[in-house]
């Protein structure tokens, strides 16, 4: 069965190849996107220039693939004698590559387009078997940048879970008390690890997970991705950056809030307002056809007009990263919202996350998740922005 929305005919024509081949496992977002199938062991997806789509999996996964995958042509490695090849060569990877070779021969394919991250070992073995291998930019990355309704709903769910986790984290910090400049929660010192744990537990309650959570305090906030495992302090900025993924749907969300327990200095208050102003400037520009670079430049210009440094002017402090990024099956995917001249399209889901970072003061970052719509945008982030708790 051919699925027009996953057609890669243009990519194959440009590469002068007969088919597109990719391999992966549970960690490969492209292969999940195109097949709707996941497995812990390596499996392969092949699409021919004629539009035929084939899934090559282990025999034990055949039944599950027939139920879960959107691919109707399913081949197994045992169809090509994997066990016999393994006994002969005593190497699973070589046997697996031989199975791929036989599949390509069966489909009369000689020139094969593969993604840039295609395993070198497979590529070398296929070349030795007489195939021409042409590395190309993954055609699915661009497709993935325009989200379909079911993808948007999955992202919204992950975002809801992230907001619940953020609320729990902020409530813990707000419910603390200060003793000698250190925060205590229910009589015990409040640490970054404890806040991290309440975020993790909340996400799990909603069927979500995350490989990393940023909880940083004080001088650690001056590092964009700095973390604080130990004591959290009063009168110091605390950055909370949560990027959850739905365990069932596999889609990510992303959001950041910066809070402070106690008193904020004049410098920190002004930094917070500058970040919020820059974010609002970018949010107001979002609509189809707008250049991401123009948005990013507007954020930089806003900061510079307010007296803050940006890397555009060569500074290593102040605003030192891009304005945002796409979010989907990966937490960072297309489109990037930085210096590249990409035009926003309906269905893009992007973050807008300006920040300011000064070693002697600390850092402030605010991040919202936004859907580009036909007439503008929909902010998927509902949690209020409140700096001083």
TIRO-234899 format. One line per 5 residues: number of its first residue (from 1); their letters; for each residue x, y, z of N, C-alpha, C. Coordinates in steps of 0.2 Angstrom, whole numbers, plus 2048, in hexadecimal, padded with zeros to 3 digits. Each point is the difference from the previous one (the first is absolute). Example, Ala and Ser with C-alpha at 12.3 -4.5 7.8 and 13.67 -1.06 7.14 Angstrom:
1	as	842:7E4:827:7FC:806:800:804:806:800 | 7FE:805:7FC:804:806:801:7FC:805:803
This chain:
1	xxxxx	804:7FA:800:7FC:806:800:804:806:800 | 7FF:805:7FB:804:806:800:7FC:805:804 | 804:804:804:7FD:806:803:802:806:7FE | 7FC:804:7FC:803:806:7FC:803:805:805 | 7FE:801:806:803:805:805:807:7FE:802
6	xxxxx	802:7FA:7FF:807:7FE:801:804:7FF:7FA | 7FD:803:7FA:804:7FF:7FA:807:803:800 | 805:7FD:7FE:806:803:800:803:800:7F9 | 7FC:800:7FB:802:7FF:7F9:804:806:7FE | 7FF:806:802:804:806:7FF:807:7FF:802
11	xxxxx	801:7FD:806:807:7FF:803:803:7FB:7FC | 7FD:7FB:7FE:803:7FA:7FC:802:803:7F9 | 7FC:804:7FD:802:803:7FA:806:804:800 | 800:804:805:806:805:801:806:7FC:802 | 800:7FA:803:806:7FC:802:801:7FB:7FA
16	xxxxx	7FC:800:7FB:801:7FB:7FB:800:7F9:802 | 7FB:7FE:805:800:7F9:803:7FA:7FD:7FF | 800:7F9:801:7FA:7FC:7FF:7FC:7FF:806 | 803:802:806:7FC:7FF:806:803:804:806 | 7FC:800:805:802:803:807:800:7FB:805
21	xxxxx	806:7FF:804:801:7FB:805:802:803:806 | 7FC:7FF:806:803:802:806:7FF:7FA:805 | 804:800:805:800:7FB:805:7FF:804:807 | 7FE:7FC:805:7FF:803:807:7FD:7FC:805 | 7FF:803:805:7FC:7FC:806:7FC:804:804
26	xxxxx	7FE:7FF:806:7FC:804:804:802:807:801 | 806:801:7FF:803:807:801:800:804:7F9 | 7FE:7FE:7FB:800:803:7F9:7F9:803:7FF | 800:807:800:7FA:803:7FF:7FD:800:7F9 | 805:801:7FB:7FE:7FF:7F9:7FC:7FA:7FE
31	xxxxx	803:7FA:803:7FD:7FA:7FE:7FA:7FF:803 | 7FF:802:806:7F9:800:803:7FB:804:7FD | 802:806:7FE:7FC:804:7FC:7FD:7FD:7FA | 804:7FD:7FC:7FE:7FD:7F9:7FD:7F9:801 | 801:7FD:805:7FD:7F9:801:7FB:7FF:805
36	xxxxx	800:805:805:7FC:7FF:806:801:7FA:804 | 807:7FE:800:802:7FA:803:806:801:804 | 801:7FC:805:806:801:804:802:7F9:803 | 807:7FF:800:802:7F9:802:807:802:804 | 802:7FC:805:806:801:803:806:7FE:7FB
41	xxxxx	7FF:7FA:7FC:805:7FE:7FC:800:804:7F9 | 805:800:7FD:801:804:7F9:7FB:7FD:7FB | 7FD:805:7FC:7FB:7FE:7FB:801:805:7FA | 7FE:7FE:7FA:801:805:7FB:7F9:802:7FC | 801:805:7FD:7FA:803:7FC:803:801:7F9
46	xxxxx	7FC:7FE:7FB:802:801:7F9:7FB:803:7FC | 801:805:7FC:7FB:803:7FC:803:800:7F9 | 7FD:7FD:7FB:802:800:7F9:7FE:806:7FC | 803:802:7FB:7FE:805:7FB:7F9:800:7FE | 7FE:7F9:7FF:7F9:7FF:7FE:7FB:801:806
51	xxxxx	802:801:806:7FC:802:805:7FF:7FA:805 | 802:7FA:7FF:7FF:7FA:804:804:801:807 | 7FD:7FF:805:803:801:807:800:7F9:803 | 806:7FE:802:801:7FA:803:804:800:807 | 7FD:7FC:805:803:800:807:804:7F9:800
56	xxxxx	806:801:802:804:7FA:801:802:7FF:808 | 7FD:7FB:803:800:7FF:807:802:7F9:802 | 801:7FF:806:802:7F9:803:7F9:7FC:800 | 801:7FA:7FF:7FA:7FB:800:7FB:801:806 | 803:801:806:7FC:800:806:7FC:806:800
61	xxxxx	801:805:7FC:7FC:807:800:7FB:800:7FA | 800:7FA:7FC:7FB:801:7FB:7F9:801:802 | 7FD:7FC:805:7F9:801:802:7FF:807:802 | 804:803:804:7FF:806:803:801:806:7FB | 804:7FF:7FB:801:805:7FA:7FA:800:7FC
66	xxxxx	7FD:7FA:7FF:7FA:7FF:7FC:7FA:804:803 | 800:800:807:7FB:804:803:801:807:801 | 806:802:802:802:807:802:802:804:7FA | 804:7FD:7FB:803:804:7FB:7FB:803:7FB | 802:805:7FD:7FC:802:7FA:802:7FD:7F9
71	xxxxx	806:7FD:801:803:7FD:7FA:7FD:7F9:7FE | 7FD:7FF:7FA:7FD:7F9:7FF:804:7FB:7FD | 806:802:7FD:805:7FB:7FE:805:7FF:806 | 7FF:7FA:803:805:7FE:805:804:7FA:7FF | 806:801:800:805:7FB:7FF:804:7FF:806
76	xxxxx	802:7F9:802:804:7FF:806:807:7FE:7FD | 805:801:805:807:7FE:7FE:800:7F8:7FF | 7FB:7FC:803:801:7F9:7FF:7FD:7FE:7F9 | 7FC:805:7FD:7FE:7FF:7F9:806:800:7FB | 806:803:803:806:800:7FC:806:7FC:803
81	xxxxx	7FE:7FB:805:804:7FB:802:805:803:806 | 7FE:804:804:804:803:805:804:7FB:804 | 7FC:7FB:803:803:7FC:804:806:7FC:7FD | 7FF:7FE:7FA:805:7FC:7FC:806:805:7FF | 7FF:806:7FE:805:805:7FF:804:801:806
86	xxxxx	7FD:800:806:803:802:806:805:7FA:802 | 7FD:7FA:7FF:804:7FA:801:806:800:7FC | 7FF:802:7F9:806:800:7FC:805:805:801 | 7FE:806:802:805:806:801:801:801:807 | 7FC:7FD:805:801:801:807:801:808:802
91	xxxxx	7FC:804:7FC:7FF:807:802:7F9:802:7FE | 7FD:803:805:7F9:802:7FF:7FF:805:7FB | 804:805:800:800:806:7FC:801:7FE:7F9 | 805:7FC:7FF:802:7FE:7F9:7FA:7FC:7FD | 7FD:7FC:804:7FA:7FC:7FE:7FA:804:7FE
96	xxxxx	7FF:805:805:7FB:805:7FF:801:804:7F9 | 806:802:7FF:801:804:7FA:7FF:7FC:7FA | 802:7F9:800:7FF:7FC:7FA:7F8:7FF:7FF | 7FC:800:805:7F9:800:7FF:7FD:806:7FD | 803:806:802:7FE:806:7FC:802:800:7F9
101	xxxxx	806:7FD:7FE:803:800:7FA:7FB:7FB:7FB | 7FE:7FB:803:7FB:7FC:7FD:7F9:803:7FE | 7FE:804:805:7FA:804:7FF:801:805:7FA | 805:803:800:802:805:7FB:800:7FD:7F9 | 803:7FA:800:800:7FC:7FA:7F9:7FE:7FD
106	xxxxx	7FC:7FE:805:7FA:7FD:7FF:7FB:806:7FD | 802:806:802:7FC:806:7FE:804:803:7FA | 805:7FD:7FD:804:803:7FA:802:807:801 | 803:801:806:803:806:802:807:800:800 | 803:805:7FD:808:800:7FF:803:806:803
111	xxxxx	7FC:806:800:802:806:803:7FC:802:806 | 803:801:806:7FC:801:806:801:806:803 | 7FB:804:801:801:806:805:7FF:7FE:807 | 804:803:804:800:7FE:807:801:807:804 | 7FE:800:806:800:807:804:808:801:802
116	xxxxx	801:806:802:807:802:802:803:7FB:805 | 7FB:7FE:805:803:7FC:806:7FF:7F9:7FF | 7FF:7FE:7FA:800:7F8:7FE:807:7FD:802 | 7FF:7FA:804:806:7FD:803:806:7FF:7FA | 806:802:802:805:7FF:7FB:801:7F9:7FE
121	xxxxx	800:7FB:805:801:7F9:7FF:7FB:7FE:7FB | 7FA:801:801:7FB:7FE:7FB:801:803:7F9 | 802:806:800:802:804:7F9:806:7FC:7FD | 805:7FF:804:806:7FC:7FD:7FE:7F9:7FD | 7FC:7FD:804:7FF:7F9:7FE:7FB:800:7FA
126	xxxxx	7FC:805:7FF:7FB:800:7FA:804:802:7FA | 805:805:801:805:802:7FB:804:7FA:7FD | 802:7FC:805:804:7FA:7FE:7FC:7FB:7FC | 7F9:800:802:7FC:7FB:7FC:7FE:803:7F9 | 802:806:7FF:7FF:803:7F9:7FB:805:7FF
131	xxxxx	7FD:802:806:7FB:806:800:803:807:800 | 7FD:804:7FD:802:807:801:7FC:804:805 | 804:802:805:7FD:803:806:801:808:800 | 7FA:804:800:800:807:7FF:7FD:803:807 | 804:803:804:7FE:803:806:7FC:807:7FE
136	xxxxx	7FA:800:803:7FC:806:7FF:7FD:803:806 | 7FE:806:800:7FC:803:806:7FA:7FC:801 | 7FE:7FE:806:7FA:7FC:801:7FA:804:7FD | 7FC:7FD:7FC:7FA:804:7FD:7FA:800:805 | 801:7FC:806:7FB:800:805:800:806:805
141	xxxxx	806:803:800:801:806:805:7FB:805:7FE | 800:802:7FA:7FC:806:7FE:7F8:7FE:801 | 7FF:7FA:7FE:7F9:7FD:801:7FE:801:807 | 804:7FE:804:7FF:800:807:7FE:807:803 | 803:805:7FD:7FF:807:803:7F9:803:7FF
146	xxxxx	7FC:7FD:7FC:7F9:802:7FF:7FC:7FB:803 | 7FD:801:806:7FD:7FB:804:7F9:7FF:7FE | 7FD:7FA:800:7FA:7FE:7FE:7FB:801:807 | 7FA:800:7FF:7FB:801:806:802:7FB:806 | 801:7FA:7FE:801:7FB:805:807:801:804
151	xxxxx	805:803:7FC:806:801:803:7FF:806:805 | 7FD:805:7FD:7FF:806:805:7FC:7FE:806 | 7FB:7FC:800:7FD:7FD:806:805:7FD:805 | 804:7FC:7FD:805:7FC:804:805:805:803 | 802:805:7FD:804:806:802:7FD:803:806
156	xxxxx	7F9:802:7FF:7FC:804:805:800:7FC:806 | 7FF:7F9:7FF:800:7FC:806:806:800:804 | 806:7FF:7FD:806:801:803:801:806:803 | 7FE:806:7FD:801:806:803:7FC:801:806 | 7F9:7FD:800:7FC:800:806:804:7FD:806
161	xxxxx	803:7FA:7FF:804:7FD:805:805:804:802 | 804:803:7FC:805:804:802:7FE:806:804 | 7FA:803:7FE:7FE:806:805:7FE:7FD:807 | 7FD:7FA:800:7FE:7FE:807:807:7FF:804 | 805:7FD:7FC:806:7FF:804:804:807:802
166	xxxxx	7FF:805:7FB:803:806:802:7FC:803:806 | 7F9:800:800:7FC:802:806:802:7FD:806 | 802:7F9:800:802:7FD:806:807:802:802 | 804:801:7FC:807:803:802:7FF:807:803 | 7FD:804:7FC:7FF:807:803:7FD:800:807
171	xxxxx	7FB:7FC:801:7FC:800:806:805:7FD:805 | 804:7FC:7FF:805:7FD:805:805:806:802 | 802:804:7FB:804:805:801:7FD:806:804 | 7FA:801:7FE:7FC:806:803:7FE:7FE:808 | 7FF:7F9:801:7FE:7FE:806:806:7FF:805
176	xxxxx	806:802:7FE:806:7FF:804:800:806:805 | 805:7FF:804:802:806:805:807:801:800 | 802:806:802:808:802:7FF:803:7FF:807 | 806:7FD:800:804:800:807:807:801:7FE | 802:806:801:807:802:7FF:802:800:7F8
181	xxxxx	7FB:802:7FD:801:801:7F8:7FE:7F9:7FD | 7FF:7FB:803:7FF:7F9:7FD:7F8:7FF:800 | 7FE:7FD:7FB:7F9:7FE:800:7FF:7F9:804 | 7FA:800:804:7FE:7F9:803:7F9:7FF:7FE | 7FF:7F9:7FF:7F9:7FE:7FE:7FE:7FB:805
186	xxxxx	7FB:801:804:7FE:7FB:805:805:7FE:805 | 804:805:802:805:7FF:805:807:7FE:7FD | 800:7FE:7FA:806:7FD:7FD:803:805:7FA | 807:800:800:803:804:7FB:7FD:7FF:7F9 | 7FE:805:7FC:7FD:7FF:7F9:806:800:7FB
191	xxxxx	801:7FB:7FD:805:7FF:7FB:7FD:7FF:7F9 | 805:801:7FB:7FE:800:7F9:7FD:7F9:7FE | 803:7FB:803:7FE:7F9:7FF:7F9:7FF:803 | 7FE:803:805:7FA:7FF:803:7FA:803:7FB | 802:806:7FE:7FB:803:7FB:800:7FC:7F9
196	xxxxx	806:7FD:7FE:800:7FC:7FA:7FC:7FA:801 | 800:7FD:806:7FC:7FA:802:7F9:801:800 | 7FD:806:802:7F9:801:800:7FE:801:7F9 | 804:803:7FC:7FF:801:7F9:7FF:7F9:7FC | 805:7FC:802:800:7F9:7FD:7FA:7FC:802
201	xxxxx	7FE:800:806:7FA:7FD:803:7FA:802:7FC | 7FF:807:800:7FA:802:7FD:7FF:7FE:7F9 | 806:801:7FC:800:7FD:7F9:7FD:7F9:7FF | 803:7FC:805:7FE:7F9:7FF:7F9:7FF:802 | 7FD:804:804:7F9:800:802:7FC:801:7F9
206	xxxxx	802:803:7FC:7FD:802:7F9:802:7FC:7FB | 804:7FB:801:803:7FB:7FB:805:803:7FB | 804:805:803:805:803:7FD:807:7FF:803 | 805:802:7FD:807:7FF:802:805:805:7FE | 805:800:802:805:805:7FE:807:7FD:801
211	xxxxx	805:801:7FC:807:7FD:801:804:805:804 | 7FE:807:800:803:805:803:7FC:805:802 | 801:803:806:7FC:806:803:805:805:802 | 7FF:807:7FE:805:805:803:7FD:803:806 | 803:800:805:7FE:803:806:807:804:802
216	xxxxx	800:806:800:806:804:801:7FF:806:805 | 805:802:804:7FF:805:804:806:804:801 | 7FF:807:801:806:804:801:805:801:7FA | 806:7FF:802:805:800:7FB:7FF:7FB:7FA | 7FD:7FA:802:7FF:7FB:7FB:7FC:802:7FA
221	xxxxx	7FB:805:802:7FC:802:7FB:803:805:7FA | 806:802:801:804:804:7FB:802:7FB:7FB | 800:7FA:801:802:7FB:7FB:7F9:7FD:7FD | 7FF:801:7F9:7FA:7FF:7FD:7FD:7F9:803 | 804:7FB:800:7FD:7F9:802:803:7FE:806
226	xxxxx	802:805:804:803:7FE:807:7FB:7FD:804 | 802:7FC:805:7FC:7FC:804:802:801:808 | 7FC:800:804:801:800:807:7FD:7FA:804 | 805:7FB:802:7FD:7FA:804:7FF:802:807 | 804:804:803:801:802:807:7FB:805:802
231	xxxxx	801:804:805:7FC:804:804:7FD:806:7FB | 7FA:801:801:7FD:806:7FC:800:806:805 | 801:806:7FD:801:806:805:7FA:805:7FF | 7FF:803:805:7FB:806:800:804:806:7FC | 7FC:804:7FD:802:806:7FD:805:7FF:7FA
236	xxxxx	7FF:7FA:7FD:804:7FE:7FA:7FB:7FE:7FB | 802:801:7FA:7FB:7FD:7FA:801:7F9:800 | 7FA:7FD:7FF:800:7F8:7FF:7FD:7FF:7F9 | 803:7FD:7FB:7FE:7FE:7FA:7FD:7F9:800 | 7FA:7FF:7FD:7FD:7FA:800:7FE:7FF:7F8
241	xxxxx	803:7FB:7FD:800:7FE:7F9:7FD:7F9:800 | 7FA:7FF:7FD:7FE:7F9:800:7FE:7FE:7F9 | 802:7FB:7FD:7FF:7FD:7FA:7FD:7F9:800 | 7FA:7FF:801:7FD:7F9:801:7FE:7FD:7F9 | 800:7FA:801:7FE:7FC:7FA:7FA:7FB:802
246	xxxxx	7FB:7FF:7FC:7FB:7FC:801:803:7F9:7FF | 7FF:7FB:805:803:7F9:7FF:7FC:7FC:7FB | 7FA:802:7FF:7FC:7FC:7FB:800:803:7F9 | 7FF:807:7FF:800:803:7FA:807:802:7FD | 805:801:805:807:801:7FE:802:807:7FF
251	xxxxx	7FB:805:800:801:807:7FF:802:804:806 | 805:805:7FE:802:804:806:7FC:806:800 | 801:804:806:7FE:807:801:806:803:803 | 800:807:802:806:803:802:7FD:807:803 | 803:801:806:7FE:807:803:805:802:806
256	xxxxx	801:806:801:804:803:805:7FD:805:804 | 801:800:806:7FE:806:805:806:802:804 | 801:806:802:805:802:805:7FC:803:806 | 802:7FE:806:7FD:803:806:805:802:805 | 7FE:803:805:804:802:805:7FC:800:807
261	xxxxx	803:7FD:805:7FD:800:807:804:805:804 | 7FC:805:802:803:806:804:800:806:7FC | 805:803:800:801:807:7FD:804:800:7FA | 7FE:803:7FB:804:800:7FA:803:807:7FF | 807:800:7FE:803:807:7FF:7FD:803:7FA
266	xxxxx	801:807:800:7FE:804:7FB:803:7FD:7F9 | 806:7FE:800:803:7FD:7FA:7FC:7FA:7FD | 7FE:7FC:805:7FD:7FA:7FE:7F9:801:7FE | 7FC:805:803:7FA:802:7FE:800:803:7F9 | 805:804:7FE:800:803:7FA:802:7FB:7FA
271	xxxxx	804:7FB:802:802:7FB:7FC:7FA:7FC:7FE | 7FC:7FE:805:7FA:7FC:7FF:7FB:804:7FB | 7FF:806:801:7FB:804:7FC:803:801:7F9 | 807:800:7FF:803:800:7FA:7FE:7FA:7FC | 801:7FA:803:7FF:7FA:7FD:7F9:7FF:7FE
276	xxxxx	7FB:802:805:7F9:800:7FE:7FE:804:7FA | 803:806:800:7FF:804:7FA:802:7FD:7FA | 806:7FE:800:803:7FC:7FA:7FC:7FB:7FE | 7FE:7FC:804:7FB:7FA:7FF:7FA:802:7FD | 7FD:805:803:7F9:803:7FD:801:803:7F9
281	xxxxx	806:803:7FF:802:802:7F9:800:7FB:7FB | 803:7FA:802:800:7FA:7FB:7F9:7FD:7FF | 7FD:7FF:806:7F9:7FD:7FF:7FB:804:7FC | 801:807:800:7FC:804:7FC:801:800:7F8 | 806:7FD:7FF:802:800:7F9:7FE:7F9:7FC
286	xxxxx	7FE:7FB:804:7FF:7F9:7FE:7FA:800:7FB | 801:7FE:7FA:7FB:7FE:7FB:803:7FD:7FA | 7FD:7FC:7FC:803:7FD:7FA:803:805:7FC | 806:7FE:7FD:804:804:7FC:805:805:803 | 7FF:800:806:805:805:804:807:7FC:800
291	xxxxx	805:804:7FF:807:7FD:801:802:7FF:807 | 802:7FA:801:803:7FF:807:805:804:802 | 805:802:7FB:805:804:801:7FE:807:802 | 7FB:802:7FD:7FD:807:802:7FE:800:807 | 7FC:7FB:802:7FE:7FF:807:806:801:805
296	xxxxx	805:7FC:7FE:806:7FF:804:803:807:801 | 801:803:7FA:803:807:800:7FC:805:804 | 7FA:7FF:800:7FC:805:803:801:7FF:808 | 801:7FA:802:801:7FE:807:807:803:802 | 805:7FF:7FC:806:803:801:800:808:800
301	xxxxx	7FD:803:7FC:7FF:807:7FF:7FC:803:807 | 7FB:7FC:802:7FD:802:806:804:800:806 | 804:7FB:801:805:800:805:805:805:800 | 803:802:7FA:805:805:7FF:7FD:807:802 | 7FA:801:7FD:7FD:806:802:7FF:802:807
306	xxxxx	7FF:7FA:804:7FF:800:807:806:800:804 | 806:800:7FC:806:801:803:804:7F9:802 | 7FD:7FB:7FD:803:7F9:802:805:7FE:7FA | 804:7FB:801:805:7FE:7FB:7FC:7FA:7FD | 803:7FF:7F9:7FE:7FA:7FD:806:7FD:7FC
311	xxxxx	7FF:7FA:7FE:806:7FD:7FC:801:803:7F9 | 7FA:804:7FE:800:803:7F9:806:805:800 | 801:803:806:805:805:800:807:7FE:803 | 800:7F9:800:806:7FD:802:801:7FE:807 | 7FB:801:804:800:7FF:808:800:7F9:801
316	xxxxx	803:7FE:806:7FF:7F9:802:7FC:800:806 | 7FD:806:802:7FB:800:806:7FA:803:7FD | 7FA:800:804:7FA:803:7FE:7FC:7FB:7FC | 7FD:801:7FA:7FD:7FC:7FC:804:7FC:7FC | 801:7FA:801:806:7FC:7FD:7FD:7FA:7FC
321	xxxxx	7FA:7FF:7FF:7FD:7FA:7FC:7FB:802:7FB | 7FD:7FB:7FD:7FB:802:7FB:7F9:801:804 | 7FC:803:7FC:7F9:802:803:7FC:7FA:801 | 801:7FB:7FD:7FB:7FA:801:802:7FA:7FB | 7FC:7FB:800:801:7FA:7FC:7F9:7FC:7FF
326	xxxxx	800:7FC:7FB:7FA:7FC:7FF:800:7FA:805 | 7FA:7FE:802:7FF:7FB:805:7FB:7FB:7FD | 802:7F9:801:7FB:7FB:7FD:802:7F9:803 | 802:7FC:7FB:803:7F9:803:807:801:803 | 803:805:7FE:806:802:804:7FF:807:803
331	xxxxx	804:801:806:7FE:806:803:804:806:7FC | 805:7FF:7FC:802:805:7FC:800:7FD:7F9 | 7FC:803:7FB:7FF:7FE:7FA:7FE:806:7FB | 7FF:800:7FA:7FF:805:7FC:7F9:803:801 | 7FF:806:7FF:804:805:7FE:804:804:806
336	xxxxx	807:801:7FE:803:804:805:7FE:807:800 | 800:804:806:7FE:807:800:806:803:802 | 805:802:7FB:806:803:801:802:804:7FA | 806:7FF:7FE:803:804:7FA:7FE:7FD:7F9 | 7FE:7FA:800:7FE:7FD:7FA:7FA:803:7FD
341	xxxxx	800:801:7F9:7FA:804:7FD:7FB:7FB:7FE | 7FD:7FC:805:7FA:7FC:7FF:7FA:804:801 | 7FB:7FF:7FC:7F9:803:801:7FC:7FB:804 | 7FC:803:804:7FC:7FD:805:7FA:7FD:7FB | 7FD:7FA:802:7FB:7FD:7FC:7FA:7FE:805
346	xxxxx	7FA:800:7FE:7FB:7FD:803:801:7F9:803 | 7FF:7FF:806:802:7F9:803:806:800:803 | 805:805:800:806:800:804:7FE:800:807 | 804:7FD:804:7FF:801:807:807:802:803 | 801:806:802:806:803:802:800:802:807
351	xxxxx	806:801:803:801:803:806:802:807:7FF | 7FF:805:805:802:807:800:803:800:807 | 807:800:800:803:800:806:806:805:801 | 7FF:806:800:806:805:801:802:7FF:807 | 807:802:801:802:800:807:806:805:800
356	xxxxx	802:802:806:806:804:802:804:7FC:805 | 807:800:7FF:804:7FD:805:806:804:801 | 801:802:807:806:803:802:803:7FD:806 | 806:7FE:800:804:7FC:805:7FF:804:807 | 801:806:800:7FF:804:806:7F9:801:803
361	xxxxx	7FB:7FF:7FC:7F9:801:802:7FC:7FA:800 | 801:7FC:7FB:7FC:7FA:7FF:7FC:800:7F9 | 7FC:7FB:7FF:7FC:800:7FA:7F9:800:801 | 7FC:802:7FA:7F9:800:800:7FE:7FD:7F9 | 7FB:7FB:800:7FE:7FE:7FA:7F8:7FE:800
366	xxxxx	7FD:802:7FB:7F9:7FF:800:7FF:7FC:7F9 | 7FC:7FB:800:7FF:7FC:7FA:7F8:7FD:800 | 7FD:802:7FA:7F9:7FE:7FE:801:7FC:7FA | 7FB:7FB:800:7FF:7FC:7FA:7FA:802:7FC | 801:801:7F9:7FC:804:7FC:7FE:7FC:7FA
371	xxxxx	7FA:7FF:7FE:7FE:7FD:7F9:7FF:806:7FB | 803:7FF:7FA:7FF:805:7FB:7F9:7FE:7FC | 7FB:805:800:7FA:7FE:7FD:7FF:804:7F9 | 7FB:7FF:7FD:7FF:803:7FA:800:808:800 | 7FD:803:806:7FF:807:800:805:803:805
376	xxxxx	804:7FC:804:805:802:805:803:7FB:804 | 7FE:800:806:803:7FA:804:7FB:7FF:806 | 801:7FA:803:7FD:7FE:806:805:7FE:805 | 800:804:806:805:7FF:805:7FD:7FA:804 | 804:7FA:800:7FE:7FA:803:802:800:808
381	xxxxx	803:806:802:803:800:807:7FB:805:804 | 7FD:7FD:805:7FB:804:804:802:803:807 | 806:7FD:802:802:801:807:802:807:800 | 7FE:804:805:802:807:801:807:801:801 | 803:806:7FE:806:802:801:801:804:807
386	xxxx	802:7FE:805:801:803:806:807:7FF:803 | 803:806:801:808:7FF:801:800:7FF:808 | 7FE:805:804:801:800:807:7FA:7FC:803 | 802:7FB:804:7FB:7FC:803:7FD:803:807
